[in-house]
Amino acid sequence: EKKEYAHELLHTVMEKEAYCMELVQPKLINWDADRVALIDLILLRMGVCEMLFFPTIPTKVTINEYIEIAKMYSTPQSGQFVNGVLDNILKDLEKENKIRKQDRVRK
């Protein structure tokens, strides 16, 4: 199940890269995108994809997981950065009614 999820997430992130960056880029107003850690940009794209295209994963879980990953694998400030950007994007997506979540069916 985890391998299937990872495969699906990877393909979704690659397929939706341009769209996700359209959502991320405006949130980097005070940041030069070239100076943002590459791992942070990847995590932001992954987080946006999870929020939009993985309806059984709650948004709070998504944000918390990517904060933890950023803390472990990126810069000391990355957890706060990823939190701020994903939270900001989530608020916009909720205003636009683009977040569609459903209960997860257990196997």
C-alpha positions in Angstrom: 0.0 0.0 0.0 2.8 2.4 0.9 4.7 1.6 -2.3 1.5 2.2 -4.4 0.9 5.5 -2.6 4.5 6.7 -3.2 4.3 5.7 -6.9 1.0 7.6 -7.3 2.3 10.7 -5.4 5.5 10.8 -7.5 3.6 10.6 -10.8 1.0 13.2 -9.6 3.8 15.6 -8.5 5.5 15.3 -11.9 2.3 15.5 -13.9 1.0 18.5 -12.0 4.3 20.4 -11.5 3.4 23.5 -13.5 0.0 23.8 -11.8 1.4 23.3 -8.3 4.2 25.9 -9.0 1.5 28.4 -10.1 0.1 28.0 -6.6 3.4 28.1 -4.8 5.1 30.9 -6.7 2.9 33.8 -5.4 3.6 32.7 -1.9 7.3 33.2 -2.4 6.9 37.0 -2.9 9.5 37.8 -0.2 11.7 34.9 -1.3 13.8 34.5 -4.4 12.6 31.1 -5.7 16.2 30.5 -6.8 17.4 30.9 -3.2 14.7 28.6 -1.6 16.1 25.2 -0.9 15.3 22.8 -3.7 14.1 20.2 -1.2 11.6 22.8 0.2 10.2 23.5 -3.3 9.8 19.7 -3.9 8.1 19.3 -0.5 5.8 22.3 -1.3 4.8 20.7 -4.6 4.2 17.4 -2.9 2.1 18.9 -0.2 0.0 20.9 -2.7 -0.6 17.7 -4.7 -1.6 15.8 -1.5 -4.0 18.5 -0.5 -5.6 18.6 -4.0 -5.4 15.1 -5.5 -5.4 12.7 -2.5 -8.8 13.1 -1.1 -8.4 10.6 1.8 -5.5 12.4 3.4 -6.6 15.2 5.8 -4.9 18.6 5.1 -3.6 18.9 8.6 -1.9 15.5 8.3 -0.3 16.6 5.0 1.0 19.9 6.5 2.3 18.2 9.6 4.1 15.5 7.7 5.8 17.9 5.3 6.9 20.1 8.2 8.6 17.1 9.8 10.2 16.0 6.6 11.5 19.6 6.0 12.9 19.7 9.6 14.7 16.4 9.1 16.1 16.8 5.5 16.4 20.5 4.8 17.6 23.7 6.6 16.8 24.6 10.2 14.2 27.2 9.1 12.6 24.9 6.6 9.9 23.5 8.9 8.5 27.0 9.6 8.9 28.0 5.9 7.0 24.9 4.6 4.3 25.3 7.3 3.7 29.0 6.4 3.6 28.4 2.7 1.4 25.3 2.8 -1.0 26.9 5.3 -1.3 30.0 3.1 -2.0 27.9 0.0 -4.5 25.8 1.9 -6.4 28.9 3.0 -6.6 30.1 -0.7 -7.7 26.6 -1.9 -10.4 26.4 0.8 -11.7 29.9 -0.2 -12.0 28.7 -3.8 -13.7 25.4 -2.7 -10.9 23.4 -4.3 -10.3 21.0 -1.4 -12.4 17.9 -1.6 -11.7 15.4 1.2 -13.5 12.2 2.0 -13.2 9.5 4.7 -10.7 6.8 4.0 -12.0 3.3 3.6 -9.9 0.8 5.6 -8.9 -2.4 3.9 
